[in-house]
Amino acid sequence: MAGPYFLGIDGGTESLRAAIFDSQGKALAFFASPYKTTFPQASWAEQNPEDWWQALCLAVPGVVAKAGIKASEIAAMAVDTTCCSVVALDKDKKPLRAAIIWMDVRASYEAANIMASNNTALQVNNAGKGPLSAEWFLPKVSWIKNNQPEIFDKTATFCEYQDYLNYRLTGNMVASINNASIRWHYNNKKSGFSDSFLSDIGLSALKDKLPNSVLALAEIVGKLSPNIAKELGLPANLVVAQGGADAFIGMIGLNVVRPDSLAFITGSSHLHLALSDKNMNVEGLWGSYPDSVIPGLGTLEGGQTSTGSIINWFRNFLPAEINDYGYLNNKAQKLAAGSDGLMLLEHFQGNRTPYTDANSRGVLMGLSLKHGPEHIFRAIMEGVAFGSELIFETMRGAGFMPEQVVMAGGATNSELFMQIHADVSGMALQITKESQAPALGSAILAAVGAGYYDDIVSASDAMVAIDRYIEPNLENHERYKELFAIYKEIYPAMVNLLHRQVKLT
């Protein structure tokens, strides 16, 4: 059928993916364009913003050609990207340095200093001590100010990956309420950005270096400028709707748009995102962030910094004949729950929740001469699943019991990985027909921005469908409960040693 079609752009950790969907959420085509991440030091991770733009310029014409449609049939587009990927731009909106991306945790010192301010802006909904991580926007900006003051002084605009792409597309520099609420300590129920907070943490000058406007999801950022439309092969004046952080936009692509539902987003990292109509502030979790996805609802967040990225790290050590996912899954699937006594602590890039410890590191425990690559492969999956279960346990302890858990992302490509998650948690997992939830979420926002749907909830209802359920194996669940008890003891037992080791490196 003819359009309208909607273009979703998903800027991830390893590549930028463009996708075209129809008005019922059916994907016509995907096109991915990779880029590099550099790791100048342990716990550092950087990308070149120009690489993002070049990836976009390859992916958009590529997906239109692959879909076999006329570009004129595309009604609107929206962009989601990784969050806390901090860009420093000069007065001409040119990058002054490589972007410090989300998984970079160099700013642990700055994060500790910001937390020590005890300013009320750290508190979400005025309850508890509030969340903060070295991954977040303000610690990274503070790190630049402390370690590269000449760049801080020359920076006219600090923004996110997503803001940078939206600027290149439309010429308008605006922020998303999603990024601002979840990572910038922006509270639209109060005064937005807190002047006293920025002053207390030594970043008063930052107020004038932030985008002037903060837009809600699906609001119109602008329209494609004529030269950019020509470069991308898209219609001139195409509507660009506001998106946000990839995993949070993935909630929309999973139809997690109502209270008491949870989105389980997997990939290089794992995120566990729940909507609530209650003002929740739980030690060991982040949020709840007001109006960050759906107006009137808060978002409660748990997350693991390194998950799928550990699997990629491990595969890179293996020879080509055995580093195939299919081969490793088949071998690991034949092992019993527990990987023959091997256990992994998945803190390779620190811990996001429940410990929020940038200086924690990974542990592989129980190695023997019996173990082969398939044991380590399965132990990585199990360790990641144990980390997720610790987050679910924290949510249950706070009284949050999700009525549905919807899973998406890289882990859904592995039946074994999904089954391990279900077995460890003891929960049934819902799998949507479209696994690329962030890209679909962006397309849903584009459809709302174009006026095709009245709001995000009705658009998500129309464009998202459940495909199947992964039921837990109760026998394995009982075994995993015993192993999970051991997993929970690893971090408390190792934390002092891990911190001493990090200081030496």
Secondary structure, DSSP 8 states (H G I E B T S, - for coil): ----EEEEEEE-SSEEEEEEE-TTS-EEEEEEEE---B-SSTT--EE-HHHHHHHHHHHHHHHHHHHT--GGGEEEEEEEE-SS-EEEE-TTS-BSS-EE-TT--TTHHHHHHHHHT--GGGSBTTBSS----TTSHHHHHHHHHHH-HHHHHH-SEEEEHHHHHHHHHHS--EEEHHHHHHHS--BTTTTBS-HHHHHHTT-GGGGGGS-SEEE-TT-EEEE--HHHHHHHT--TT-EEE---BHHHHHHHHTT--STTEEEEEESSSEEEEEEESS----TTSEEEEETSSSTT-EEEEEEESSSHHHHHHHHTTS-TTT--HHHHHHHHHTS-TTGGG-EEE--TT-B-SSS-BTT---EEE---TT--HHHHHHHHHHHHHHHHHHHHHHHHHTT---SEEEEEEGGGG-HHHHHHHHHHHT--EEEES-S-HHHHHHHHHHHHHTTSSSSHHHHHHHH--EEEEE---HHHHHHHHHHHHHHHHHHHHHHHHHHHHHHH-
